[in-house]
Amino acid sequence: MKTTLTALALVAALGFVAAPDPAPAASATAQATADAATYQIDPAHTNVGFRIRHMGIAFVEGEFDDFEGAITFDPADVGATRADVTVQMASIDTDVEARDNHLRSEDFFEVEAFPTMTFVSTSAQPTGQNTFRLAGDLTMKGVTKEVVFDVMAAGPIPIENGQRAGFHATTTIDRRDFGVTWGREMPGGVPAVGNRVQIVLDVEAVTES
């Protein structure tokens, strides 16, 4: 994997801190140029990761290496944030080839029949300075369910040809809601493969002026 999820926790964060101190000149410049803009996710500085408990005793971590998406963001109006992301499911990477191949199979993601996972936001609700809850439709294996990410935003900051912003986002889903049900129970009813999946995103995204 490109990075560890502990460094993530996309979005993730794919840690981010609050908005830059307004005192320095660079921060003032960023504030002056900040405005609603659509940012393209930068794959080289983004991690789409997850954690799931194995046999009830430890977490297995993984990520997806192939994805793209756009985020519309205005630091003065985080409630207007929108996101549209597509993940290629065959790009799953847990650092164990045999496990990755099993996850691609019909037991789990059925990547030949369902090659992508998508998230399309539907609303954003501010929760504090630079933080908000982003709700949207997550589609996996042909099933669409609403999920809500807790998001912390950083930036934007000016770069040579535009702006760059960062987002750390987390949520937890039940894999069974999306038809991913393979696995057996351990003694005492503990699932060998956990049903709750933590999604952790660390995202950098860029726009050109």
Secondary structure, DSSP 8 states (H G I E B T S, - for coil): --S-HHHH---------SS--SSSHHHHHHHHH--SEEEEE-GGG--EEEEEEETTTEEEEEEES-EEEEEEE-TT-GGG-EEEEEEEGGGEE-S-HHHHHHHHSTTTT-TTT--EEEEEEEEEEEEETTEEEEEEEEEETTEEEEEEEEEEEEEEEEETTEEEEEEEEEEEEEGGGGT-----B-TTS-BSEEEEEEEEEEEEEEEE-
